[in-house]
Amino acid sequence: MKHLEIINPLLPTTLTPKEIEVLANFMCLQGDITHDRFGTSARKIVQENVNISVAGMSNYMKSLKAKGFITDTSIAPILFPDDSQQDYQFILINYDS
């Protein structure tokens, strides 16, 4: 979840805090359930983890699709951190000086 919070300001369309929480939970799913990442079983697990209703889950899924972060079967690869190490480097330049 922290990775999504860090990269969120750099995304073309930002995510809301709850969208980050929902998306992070889908990204953390492991095992056989990842073959149907947005199927009924996966949605139920995420719903319980995030404490949202079926309607709420549906709304977040629509929003994440509309923003281009998920499709019917996958999550945009750019959203996943490196498995072994993730580095962040920011350079801020004040051009008004």
PDB file as gemmi writes it, atoms N, CA and C in Angstrom:
CRYST1    1.000    1.000    1.000  90.00  90.00  90.00 P 1                      
ATOM      1  N   MET A   1       0.830  -1.188   0.000  1.00  0.00           N  
ATOM      2  CA  MET A   1       0.000   0.000   0.000  1.00  0.00           C  
ATOM      3  C   MET A   1       0.878   1.256   0.000  1.00  0.00           C  
ATOM      4  N   LYS A   2       1.970   1.209   0.728  1.00  0.00           N  
ATOM      5  CA  LYS A   2       2.853   2.371   0.813  1.00  0.00           C  
ATOM      6  C   LYS A   2       3.404   2.727  -0.565  1.00  0.00           C  
ATOM      7  N   HIS A   3       3.746   1.707  -1.378  1.00  0.00           N  
ATOM      8  CA  HIS A   3       4.250   1.945  -2.727  1.00  0.00           C  
ATOM      9  C   HIS A   3       3.240   2.763  -3.540  1.00  0.00           C  
ATOM     10  N   LEU A   4       1.970   2.388  -3.477  1.00  0.00           N  
ATOM     11  CA  LEU A   4       0.938   3.125  -4.219  1.00  0.00           C  
ATOM     12  C   LEU A   4       0.793   4.551  -3.702  1.00  0.00           C  
ATOM     13  N   GLU A   5       0.922   4.730  -2.394  1.00  0.00           N  
ATOM     14  CA  GLU A   5       0.845   6.074  -1.829  1.00  0.00           C  
ATOM     15  C   GLU A   5       2.002   6.941  -2.318  1.00  0.00           C  
ATOM     16  N   ILE A   6       3.182   6.344  -2.472  1.00  0.00           N  
ATOM     17  CA  ILE A   6       4.351   7.098  -2.931  1.00  0.00           C  
ATOM     18  C   ILE A   6       4.230   7.484  -4.396  1.00  0.00           C  
ATOM     19  N   ILE A   7       3.802   6.534  -5.231  1.00  0.00           N  
ATOM     20  CA  ILE A   7       3.742   6.826  -6.674  1.00  0.00           C  
ATOM     21  C   ILE A   7       2.466   7.549  -7.086  1.00  0.00           C  
ATOM     22  N   ASN A   8       1.470   7.598  -6.222  1.00  0.00           N  
ATOM     23  CA  ASN A   8       0.184   8.199  -6.563  1.00  0.00           C  
ATOM     24  C   ASN A   8       0.287   9.609  -7.164  1.00  0.00           C  
ATOM     25  N   PRO A   9       1.069  10.528  -6.583  1.00  0.00           N  
ATOM     26  CA  PRO A   9       1.138  11.874  -7.176  1.00  0.00           C  
ATOM     27  C   PRO A   9       1.763  11.894  -8.578  1.00  0.00           C  
ATOM     28  N   LEU A  10       2.470  10.827  -8.935  1.00  0.00           N  
ATOM     29  CA  LEU A  10       3.133  10.768 -10.234  1.00  0.00           C  
ATOM     30  C   LEU A  10       2.261  10.124 -11.314  1.00  0.00           C  
ATOM     31  N   LEU A  11       1.140   9.561 -10.918  1.00  0.00           N  
ATOM     32  CA  LEU A  11       0.248   8.894 -11.866  1.00  0.00           C  
ATOM     33  C   LEU A  11      -0.549   9.917 -12.661  1.00  0.00           C  
ATOM     34  N   PRO A  12      -0.938   9.559 -13.892  1.00  0.00           N  
ATOM     35  CA  PRO A  12      -1.707  10.499 -14.716  1.00  0.00           C  
ATOM     36  C   PRO A  12      -3.040  10.915 -14.074  1.00  0.00           C  
ATOM     37  N   THR A  13      -3.676   9.976 -13.383  1.00  0.00           N  
ATOM     38  CA  THR A  13      -4.898  10.235 -12.630  1.00  0.00           C  
ATOM     39  C   THR A  13      -4.661   9.684 -11.238  1.00  0.00           C  
ATOM     40  N   THR A  14      -4.819  10.504 -10.230  1.00  0.00           N  
ATOM     41  CA  THR A  14      -4.512  10.042  -8.879  1.00  0.00           C  
ATOM     42  C   THR A  14      -5.613   9.152  -8.326  1.00  0.00           C  
ATOM     43  N   LEU A  15      -5.220   8.337  -7.382  1.00  0.00           N  
ATOM     44  CA  LEU A  15      -6.127   7.435  -6.689  1.00  0.00           C  
ATOM     45  C   LEU A  15      -6.571   8.053  -5.371  1.00  0.00           C  
ATOM     46  N   THR A  16      -7.793   7.756  -4.966  1.00  0.00           N  
ATOM     47  CA  THR A  16      -8.258   8.177  -3.646  1.00  0.00           C  
ATOM     48  C   THR A  16      -7.646   7.234  -2.608  1.00  0.00           C  
ATOM     49  N   PRO A  17      -7.619   7.631  -1.351  1.00  0.00           N  
ATOM     50  CA  PRO A  17      -7.078   6.732  -0.319  1.00  0.00           C  
ATOM     51  C   PRO A  17      -7.772   5.359  -0.287  1.00  0.00           C  
ATOM     52  N   LYS A  18      -9.079   5.331  -0.460  1.00  0.00           N  
ATOM     53  CA  LYS A  18      -9.809   4.049  -0.433  1.00  0.00           C  
ATOM     54  C   LYS A  18      -9.508   3.234  -1.692  1.00  0.00           C  
ATOM     55  N   GLU A  19      -9.352   3.887  -2.847  1.00  0.00           N  
ATOM     56  CA  GLU A  19      -8.967   3.171  -4.066  1.00  0.00           C  
ATOM     57  C   GLU A  19      -7.588   2.531  -3.881  1.00  0.00           C  
ATOM     58  N   ILE A  20      -6.689   3.243  -3.232  1.00  0.00           N  
ATOM     59  CA  ILE A  20      -5.361   2.689  -2.946  1.00  0.00           C  
ATOM     60  C   ILE A  20      -5.491   1.449  -2.068  1.00  0.00           C  
ATOM     61  N   GLU A  21      -6.327   1.539  -1.052  1.00  0.00           N  
ATOM     62  CA  GLU A  21      -6.512   0.406  -0.144  1.00  0.00           C  
ATOM     63  C   GLU A  21      -7.096  -0.807  -0.869  1.00  0.00           C  
ATOM     64  N   VAL A  22      -8.109  -0.582  -1.703  1.00  0.00           N  
ATOM     65  CA  VAL A  22      -8.730  -1.669  -2.470  1.00  0.00           C  
ATOM     66  C   VAL A  22      -7.720  -2.269  -3.437  1.00  0.00           C  
ATOM     67  N   LEU A  23      -7.064  -1.422  -4.206  1.00  0.00           N  
ATOM     68  CA  LEU A  23      -6.092  -1.887  -5.196  1.00  0.00           C  
ATOM     69  C   LEU A  23      -4.939  -2.635  -4.532  1.00  0.00           C  
ATOM     70  N   ALA A  24      -4.428  -2.115  -3.436  1.00  0.00           N  
ATOM     71  CA  ALA A  24      -3.327  -2.767  -2.722  1.00  0.00           C  
ATOM     72  C   ALA A  24      -3.730  -4.163  -2.246  1.00  0.00           C  
ATOM     73  N   ASN A  25      -4.962  -4.303  -1.806  1.00  0.00           N  
ATOM     74  CA  ASN A  25      -5.432  -5.615  -1.367  1.00  0.00           C  
ATOM     75  C   ASN A  25      -5.507  -6.601  -2.525  1.00  0.00           C  
ATOM     76  N   PHE A  26      -5.947  -6.150  -3.678  1.00  0.00           N  
ATOM     77  CA  PHE A  26      -5.943  -7.020  -4.863  1.00  0.00           C  
ATOM     78  C   PHE A  26      -4.512  -7.377  -5.262  1.00  0.00           C  
ATOM     79  N   MET A  27      -3.613  -6.427  -5.166  1.00  0.00           N  
ATOM     80  CA  MET A  27      -2.222  -6.662  -5.534  1.00  0.00           C  
ATOM     81  C   MET A  27      -1.542  -7.648  -4.591  1.00  0.00           C  
ATOM     82  N   CYS A  28      -1.990  -7.732  -3.344  1.00  0.00           N  
ATOM     83  CA  CYS A  28      -1.379  -8.608  -2.349  1.00  0.00           C  
ATOM     84  C   CYS A  28      -1.885 -10.049  -2.408  1.00  0.00           C  
ATOM     85  N   LEU A  29      -2.929 -10.289  -3.185  1.00  0.00           N  
ATOM     86  CA  LEU A  29      -3.447 -11.656  -3.285  1.00  0.00           C  
ATOM     87  C   LEU A  29      -2.374 -12.571  -3.848  1.00  0.00           C  
ATOM     88  N   GLN A  30      -2.286 -13.771  -3.286  1.00  0.00           N  
ATOM     89  CA  GLN A  30      -1.278 -14.726  -3.726  1.00  0.00           C  
ATOM     90  C   GLN A  30      -1.902 -16.101  -3.932  1.00  0.00           C  
ATOM     91  N   GLY A  31      -1.194 -16.934  -4.657  1.00  0.00           N  
ATOM     92  CA  GLY A  31      -1.644 -18.303  -4.863  1.00  0.00           C  
ATOM     93  C   GLY A  31      -2.585 -18.428  -6.047  1.00  0.00           C  
ATOM     94  N   ASP A  32      -3.401 -19.475  -6.016  1.00  0.00           N  
ATOM     95  CA  ASP A  32      -4.300 -19.790  -7.132  1.00  0.00           C  
ATOM     96  C   ASP A  32      -5.315 -18.686  -7.415  1.00  0.00           C  
ATOM     97  N   ILE A  33      -5.654 -17.928  -6.403  1.00  0.00           N  
ATOM     98  CA  ILE A  33      -6.672 -16.892  -6.572  1.00  0.00           C  
ATOM     99  C   ILE A  33      -6.230 -15.807  -7.559  1.00  0.00           C  
ATOM    100  N   THR A  34      -4.930 -15.684  -7.781  1.00  0.00           N  
ATOM    101  CA  THR A  34      -4.436 -14.658  -8.710  1.00  0.00           C  
ATOM    102  C   THR A  34      -4.769 -14.989 -10.159  1.00  0.00           C  
ATOM    103  N   HIS A  35      -5.154 -16.243 -10.440  1.00  0.00           N  
ATOM    104  CA  HIS A  35      -5.545 -16.612 -11.800  1.00  0.00           C  
ATOM    105  C   HIS A  35      -6.887 -15.977 -12.163  1.00  0.00           C  
ATOM    106  N   ASP A  36      -7.674 -15.650 -11.159  1.00  0.00           N  
ATOM    107  CA  ASP A  36      -8.949 -14.952 -11.356  1.00  0.00           C  
ATOM    108  C   ASP A  36      -8.982 -13.811 -10.344  1.00  0.00           C  
ATOM    109  N   ARG A  37      -8.041 -12.880 -10.513  1.00  0.00           N  
ATOM    110  CA  ARG A  37      -7.782 -11.832  -9.526  1.00  0.00           C  
ATOM    111  C   ARG A  37      -9.009 -11.006  -9.158  1.00  0.00           C  
ATOM    112  N   PHE A  38      -9.936 -10.825 -10.087  1.00  0.00           N  
ATOM    113  CA  PHE A  38     -11.118 -10.011  -9.789  1.00  0.00           C  
ATOM    114  C   PHE A  38     -12.393 -10.841  -9.760  1.00  0.00           C  
ATOM    115  N   GLY A  39     -12.240 -12.146  -9.584  1.00  0.00           N  
ATOM    116  CA  GLY A  39     -13.392 -13.039  -9.493  1.00  0.00           C  
ATOM    117  C   GLY A  39     -14.120 -12.875  -8.170  1.00  0.00           C  
ATOM    118  N   THR A  40     -15.195 -13.619  -8.027  1.00  0.00           N  
ATOM    119  CA  THR A  40     -16.050 -13.524  -6.846  1.00  0.00           C  
ATOM    120  C   THR A  40     -15.296 -13.789  -5.547  1.00  0.00           C  
ATOM    121  N   SER A  41     -14.477 -14.831  -5.533  1.00  0.00           N  
ATOM    122  CA  SER A  41     -13.744 -15.175  -4.300  1.00  0.00           C  
ATOM    123  C   SER A  41     -12.756 -14.083  -3.924  1.00  0.00           C  
ATOM    124  N   ALA A  42     -12.034 -13.570  -4.914  1.00  0.00           N  
ATOM    125  CA  ALA A  42     -11.049 -12.513  -4.648  1.00  0.00           C  
ATOM    126  C   ALA A  42     -11.753 -11.246  -4.167  1.00  0.00           C  
ATOM    127  N   ARG A  43     -12.844 -10.903  -4.808  1.00  0.00           N  
ATOM    128  CA  ARG A  43     -13.587  -9.701  -4.401  1.00  0.00           C  
ATOM    129  C   ARG A  43     -14.079  -9.826  -2.960  1.00  0.00           C  
ATOM    130  N   LYS A  44     -14.556 -11.020  -2.617  1.00  0.00           N  
ATOM    131  CA  LYS A  44     -15.062 -11.225  -1.263  1.00  0.00           C  
ATOM    132  C   LYS A  44     -13.945 -11.050  -0.229  1.00  0.00           C  
ATOM    133  N   ILE A  45     -12.772 -11.581  -0.525  1.00  0.00           N  
ATOM    134  CA  ILE A  45     -11.629 -11.433   0.384  1.00  0.00           C  
ATOM    135  C   ILE A  45     -11.282  -9.960   0.571  1.00  0.00           C  
ATOM    136  N   VAL A  46     -11.195  -9.237  -0.536  1.00  0.00           N  
ATOM    137  CA  VAL A  46     -10.844  -7.812  -0.471  1.00  0.00           C  
ATOM    138  C   VAL A  46     -11.941  -7.025   0.237  1.00  0.00           C  
ATOM    139  N   GLN A  47     -13.192  -7.321  -0.061  1.00  0.00           N  
ATOM    140  CA  GLN A  47     -14.313  -6.650   0.607  1.00  0.00           C  
ATOM    141  C   GLN A  47     -14.204  -6.777   2.122  1.00  0.00           C  
ATOM    142  N   GLU A  48     -13.903  -7.980   2.585  1.00  0.00           N  
ATOM    143  CA  GLU A  48     -13.791  -8.206   4.025  1.00  0.00           C  
ATOM    144  C   GLU A  48     -12.576  -7.487   4.602  1.00  0.00           C  
ATOM    145  N   ASN A  49     -11.456  -7.522   3.877  1.00  0.00           N  
ATOM    146  CA  ASN A  49     -10.242  -6.844   4.353  1.00  0.00           C  
ATOM    147  C   ASN A  49     -10.424  -5.335   4.449  1.00  0.00           C  
ATOM    148  N   VAL A  50     -11.137  -4.765   3.497  1.00  0.00           N  
ATOM    149  CA  VAL A  50     -11.289  -3.314   3.409  1.00  0.00           C  
ATOM    150  C   VAL A  50     -12.574  -2.845   4.100  1.00  0.00           C  
ATOM    151  N   ASN A  51     -13.440  -3.800   4.434  1.00  0.00           N  
ATOM    152  CA  ASN A  51     -14.706  -3.503   5.105  1.00  0.00           C  
ATOM    153  C   ASN A  51     -15.613  -2.609   4.261  1.00  0.00           C  
ATOM    154  N   ILE A  52     -15.920  -3.099   3.050  1.00  0.00           N  
ATOM    155  CA  ILE A  52     -16.850  -2.384   2.178  1.00  0.00           C  
ATOM    156  C   ILE A  52     -17.945  -3.342   1.719  1.00  0.00           C  
ATOM    157  N   SER A  53     -19.056  -2.776   1.264  1.00  0.00           N  
ATOM    158  CA  SER A  53     -20.190  -3.571   0.798  1.00  0.00           C  
ATOM    159  C   SER A  53     -19.951  -4.052  -0.636  1.00  0.00           C  
ATOM    160  N   VAL A  54     -20.826  -4.916  -1.104  1.00  0.00           N  
ATOM    161  CA  VAL A  54     -20.766  -5.395  -2.489  1.00  0.00           C  
ATOM    162  C   VAL A  54     -20.905  -4.206  -3.441  1.00  0.00           C  
ATOM    163  N   ALA A  55     -21.843  -3.310  -3.133  1.00  0.00           N  
ATOM    164  CA  ALA A  55     -22.042  -2.124  -3.972  1.00  0.00           C  
ATOM    165  C   ALA A  55     -20.810  -1.226  -3.951  1.00  0.00           C  
ATOM    166  N   GLY A  56     -20.213  -1.077  -2.785  1.00  0.00           N  
ATOM    167  CA  GLY A  56     -19.000  -0.280  -2.674  1.00  0.00           C  
ATOM    168  C   GLY A  56     -17.876  -0.873  -3.509  1.00  0.00           C  
ATOM    169  N   MET A  57     -17.718  -2.196  -3.450  1.00  0.00           N  
ATOM    170  CA  MET A  57     -16.695  -2.868  -4.251  1.00  0.00           C  
ATOM    171  C   MET A  57     -16.941  -2.628  -5.727  1.00  0.00           C  
ATOM    172  N   SER A  58     -18.175  -2.740  -6.144  1.00  0.00           N  
ATOM    173  CA  SER A  58     -18.531  -2.510  -7.545  1.00  0.00           C  
ATOM    174  C   SER A  58     -18.162  -1.093  -7.974  1.00  0.00           C  
ATOM    175  N   ASN A  59     -18.433  -0.128  -7.118  1.00  0.00           N  
ATOM    176  CA  ASN A  59     -18.103   1.266  -7.428  1.00  0.00           C  
ATOM    177  C   ASN A  59     -16.596   1.476  -7.550  1.00  0.00           C  
ATOM    178  N   TYR A  60     -15.831   0.881  -6.641  1.00  0.00           N  
ATOM    179  CA  TYR A  60     -14.370   1.022  -6.710  1.00  0.00           C  
ATOM    180  C   TYR A  60     -13.806   0.333  -7.945  1.00  0.00           C  
ATOM    181  N   MET A  61     -14.359  -0.815  -8.294  1.00  0.00           N  
ATOM    182  CA  MET A  61     -13.898  -1.524  -9.496  1.00  0.00           C  
ATOM    183  C   MET A  61     -14.165  -0.675 -10.748  1.00  0.00           C  
ATOM    184  N   LYS A  62     -15.344  -0.083 -10.835  1.00  0.00           N  
ATOM    185  CA  LYS A  62     -15.674   0.781 -11.977  1.00  0.00           C  
ATOM    186  C   LYS A  62     -14.731   1.979 -12.045  1.00  0.00           C  
ATOM    187  N   SER A  63     -14.461   2.574 -10.912  1.00  0.00           N  
ATOM    188  CA  SER A  63     -13.588   3.738 -10.853  1.00  0.00           C  
ATOM    189  C   SER A  63     -12.161   3.375 -11.272  1.00  0.00           C  
ATOM    190  N   LEU A  64     -11.644   2.255 -10.769  1.00  0.00           N  
ATOM    191  CA  LEU A  64     -10.286   1.825 -11.116  1.00  0.00           C  
ATOM    192  C   LEU A  64     -10.172   1.476 -12.590  1.00  0.00           C  
ATOM    193  N   LYS A  65     -11.237   0.907 -13.158  1.00  0.00           N  
ATOM    194  CA  LYS A  65     -11.252   0.613 -14.603  1.00  0.00           C  
ATOM    195  C   LYS A  65     -11.281   1.904 -15.403  1.00  0.00           C  
ATOM    196  N   ALA A  66     -12.129   2.836 -15.000  1.00  0.00           N  
ATOM    197  CA  ALA A  66     -12.266   4.108 -15.714  1.00  0.00           C  
ATOM    198  C   ALA A  66     -10.948   4.889 -15.702  1.00  0.00           C  
ATOM    199  N   LYS A  67     -10.196   4.774 -14.617  1.00  0.00           N  
ATOM    200  CA  LYS A  67      -8.913   5.466 -14.512  1.00  0.00           C  
ATOM    201  C   LYS A  67      -7.793   4.714 -15.233  1.00  0.00           C  
ATOM    202  N   GLY A  68      -8.081   3.492 -15.702  1.00  0.00           N  
ATOM    203  CA  GLY A  68      -7.109   2.727 -16.466  1.00  0.00           C  
ATOM    204  C   GLY A  68      -6.121   1.927 -15.631  1.00  0.00           C  
ATOM    205  N   PHE A  69      -6.398   1.751 -14.341  1.00  0.00           N  
ATOM    206  CA  PHE A  69      -5.478   1.026 -13.477  1.00  0.00           C  
ATOM    207  C   PHE A  69      -5.718  -0.476 -13.471  1.00  0.00           C  
ATOM    208  N   ILE A  70      -6.933  -0.891 -13.831  1.00  0.00           N  
ATOM    209  CA  ILE A  70      -7.227  -2.318 -13.940  1.00  0.00           C  
ATOM    210  C   ILE A  70      -8.031  -2.577 -15.206  1.00  0.00           C  
ATOM    211  N   THR A  71      -8.002  -3.841 -15.637  1.00  0.00           N  
ATOM    212  CA  THR A  71      -8.890  -4.321 -16.699  1.00  0.00           C  
ATOM    213  C   THR A  71      -9.750  -5.407 -16.063  1.00  0.00           C  
ATOM    214  N   ASP A  72     -10.490  -6.128 -16.873  1.00  0.00           N  
ATOM    215  CA  ASP A  72     -11.313  -7.208 -16.323  1.00  0.00           C  
ATOM    216  C   ASP A  72     -10.469  -8.323 -15.713  1.00  0.00           C  
ATOM    217  N   THR A  73      -9.212  -8.431 -16.136  1.00  0.00           N  
ATOM    218  CA  THR A  73      -8.396  -9.562 -15.692  1.00  0.00           C  
ATOM    219  C   THR A  73      -7.056  -9.196 -15.062  1.00  0.00           C  
ATOM    220  N   SER A  74      -6.637  -7.939 -15.148  1.00  0.00           N  
ATOM    221  CA  SER A  74      -5.292  -7.634 -14.658  1.00  0.00           C  
ATOM    222  C   SER A  74      -5.174  -6.217 -14.102  1.00  0.00           C  
ATOM    223  N   ILE A  75      -4.058  -6.017 -13.421  1.00  0.00           N  
ATOM    224  CA  ILE A  75      -3.692  -4.715 -12.862  1.00  0.00           C  
ATOM    225  C   ILE A  75      -2.571  -4.156 -13.728  1.00  0.00           C  
ATOM    226  N   ALA A  76      -2.589  -2.870 -13.988  1.00  0.00           N  
ATOM    227  CA  ALA A  76      -1.552  -2.242 -14.808  1.00  0.00           C  
ATOM    228  C   ALA A  76      -0.178  -2.569 -14.228  1.00  0.00           C  
ATOM    229  N   PRO A  77       0.725  -3.122 -15.046  1.00  0.00           N  
ATOM    230  CA  PRO A  77       2.047  -3.532 -14.552  1.00  0.00           C  
ATOM    231  C   PRO A  77       2.842  -2.414 -13.888  1.00  0.00           C  
ATOM    232  N   ILE A  78       2.645  -1.181 -14.309  1.00  0.00           N  
ATOM    233  CA  ILE A  78       3.402  -0.056 -13.749  1.00  0.00           C  
ATOM    234  C   ILE A  78       3.134   0.141 -12.256  1.00  0.00           C  
ATOM    235  N   LEU A  79       2.029  -0.394 -11.766  1.00  0.00           N  
ATOM    236  CA  LEU A  79       1.657  -0.203 -10.368  1.00  0.00           C  
ATOM    237  C   LEU A  79       2.372  -1.155  -9.416  1.00  0.00           C  
ATOM    238  N   PHE A  80       2.968  -2.219  -9.944  1.00  0.00           N  
ATOM    239  CA  PHE A  80       3.627  -3.202  -9.093  1.00  0.00           C  
ATOM    240  C   PHE A  80       5.059  -2.777  -8.783  1.00  0.00           C  
ATOM    241  N   PRO A  81       5.454  -2.845  -7.515  1.00  0.00           N  
ATOM    242  CA  PRO A  81       6.854  -2.561  -7.168  1.00  0.00           C  
ATOM    243  C   PRO A  81       7.725  -3.750  -7.546  1.00  0.00           C  
ATOM    244  N   ASP A  82       9.014  -3.544  -7.617  1.00  0.00           N  
ATOM    245  CA  ASP A  82       9.968  -4.617  -7.855  1.00  0.00           C  
ATOM    246  C   ASP A  82       9.910  -5.586  -6.672  1.00  0.00           C  
ATOM    247  N   ASP A  83       9.974  -6.866  -6.955  1.00  0.00           N  
ATOM    248  CA  ASP A  83       9.877  -7.869  -5.881  1.00  0.00           C  
ATOM    249  C   ASP A  83      11.045  -7.845  -4.906  1.00  0.00           C  
ATOM    250  N   SER A  84      12.247  -7.571  -5.407  1.00  0.00           N  
ATOM    251  CA  SER A  84      13.410  -7.662  -4.534  1.00  0.00           C  
ATOM    252  C   SER A  84      13.767  -6.336  -3.861  1.00  0.00           C  
ATOM    253  N   GLN A  85      13.633  -5.234  -4.598  1.00  0.00           N  
ATOM    254  CA  GLN A  85      14.009  -3.928  -4.054  1.00  0.00           C  
ATOM    255  C   GLN A  85      13.300  -2.844  -4.853  1.00  0.00           C  
ATOM    256  N   GLN A  86      12.846  -1.836  -4.179  1.00  0.00           N  
ATOM    257  CA  GLN A  86      12.205  -0.717  -4.859  1.00  0.00           C  
ATOM    258  C   GLN A  86      12.877   0.564  -4.390  1.00  0.00           C  
ATOM    259  N   ASP A  87      13.396   1.320  -5.331  1.00  0.00           N  
ATOM    260  CA  ASP A  87      14.058   2.581  -5.008  1.00  0.00           C  
ATOM    261  C   ASP A  87      13.221   3.738  -5.548  1.00  0.00           C  
ATOM    262  N   TYR A  88      13.252   4.844  -4.822  1.00  0.00           N  
ATOM    263  CA  TYR A  88      12.561   6.051  -5.239  1.00  0.00           C  
ATOM    264  C   TYR A  88      13.569   7.195  -5.182  1.00  0.00           C  
ATOM    265  N   GLN A  89      13.598   7.994  -6.215  1.00  0.00           N  
ATOM    266  CA  GLN A  89      14.496   9.147  -6.215  1.00  0.00           C  
ATOM    267  C   GLN A  89      13.714  10.334  -6.770  1.00  0.00           C  
ATOM    268  N   PHE A  90      13.697  11.395  -6.006  1.00  0.00           N  
ATOM    269  CA  PHE A  90      12.992  12.601  -6.412  1.00  0.00           C  
ATOM    270  C   PHE A  90      13.952  13.768  -6.383  1.00  0.00           C  
ATOM    271  N   ILE A  91      13.887  14.583  -7.396  1.00  0.00           N  
ATOM    272  CA  ILE A  91      14.677  15.809  -7.421  1.00  0.00           C  
ATOM    273  C   ILE A  91      13.688  16.958  -7.567  1.00  0.00           C  
ATOM    274  N   LEU A  92      13.701  17.853  -6.613  1.00  0.00           N  
ATOM    275  CA  LEU A  92      12.818  19.015  -6.650  1.00  0.00           C  
ATOM    276  C   LEU A  92      13.638  20.254  -6.972  1.00  0.00           C  
ATOM    277  N   ILE A  93      13.229  20.970  -7.980  1.00  0.00           N  
ATOM    278  CA  ILE A  93      13.958  22.160  -8.411  1.00  0.00           C  
ATOM    279  C   ILE A  93      13.021  23.354  -8.293  1.00  0.00           C  
ATOM    280  N   ASN A  94      13.475  24.394  -7.641  1.00  0.00           N  
ATOM    281  CA  ASN A  94      12.711  25.618  -7.513  1.00  0.00           C  
ATOM    282  C   ASN A  94      13.199  26.580  -8.583  1.00  0.00           C  
ATOM    283  N   TYR A  95      12.416  26.792  -9.615  1.00  0.00           N  
ATOM    284  CA  TYR A  95      12.795  27.662 -10.713  1.00  0.00           C  
ATOM    285  C   TYR A  95      12.529  29.140 -10.439  1.00  0.00           C  
ATOM    286  N   ASP A  96      11.870  29.432  -9.329  1.00  0.00           N  
ATOM    287  CA  ASP A  96      11.555  30.819  -8.984  1.00  0.00           C  
ATOM    288  C   ASP A  96      12.722  31.554  -8.329  1.00  0.00           C  
ATOM    289  N   SER A  97      13.758  30.868  -7.967  1.00  0.00           N  
ATOM    290  CA  SER A  97      14.878  31.490  -7.248  1.00  0.00           C  
ATOM    291  C   SER A  97      15.792  32.264  -8.173  1.00  0.00           C  
TER     292      SER A  97                                                      
END                                                                             
